[in-house]
Amino acid sequence: MQLNRFIQINTPYSRQQAKLLLAQGRVKVAGQIVTDASLEIDRFVRVELDSQLLQDSQSHYLMVNKPAGVVSATEHPEHQTVIDLLPQALRQGMHLAGRLDLKTTGLMLLTNDGNWSRRVTQPESKIAKVYRVTTKDPVAAEAEAVFSRGIYFRYENITTRPAELERIDSYNSRLTIHEGRYHQVKRMFGYFDNEVIALHRERIGAITLDPKLKPGEFRPLTPAEVALFA
Ligand code: URA
């Protein structure tokens, strides 16, 4: 976006007035005074008017490949958070649409649009979440049948929604669940006394983790991906 357009969108000033502000040397981009109204600015860059940060009022939607050891929170006294993986300019107002355990890796969605994240996380929407699971022991013979019937969780007094298990080999499988209870996948395998030793989220609804993203990397969602929960 051009700088004068950015100022017009994020202040009460018109495009013409924005040009004047620029000519007066009152606008800084990434800490430097800029006078060129037609400068193309990156959406994540810091823009200040009279030393006041201009808030980009646009909505942002990102996917992150969460590494193990990074906590699904906006702040944490001990661990690096998923928000810490983003550049400073992009952190403002961002929150997580769902959570993963500390050691779990893979797809996380982040946004500053609360309505959008609510649609991703609300339990009634029954959105499919797909996990690649590695277990300590071979997966039990009756796992498909038990997972598709649902497992009773005493603490919540609920039975899990029917889930689909696809075997990759004895120790590796792909599990699709349609809700997000606390430690749900681990507790489902825990029914068989089988410990989950690696867990990786591949998909949320029709949004698949981009294979180009290395652990810790992120990218903006495409308009088509955003529209899936619009
Ligand atoms: N289920 C779990 O047990 N852990 C996760 O991080 C996600 C789903």
Residues whose N, C-alpha, C, O or C-beta is under 5 A from the ligand:
A	BS01	URA	R99 L100 D101 T104 H183 Q184 V185 K186
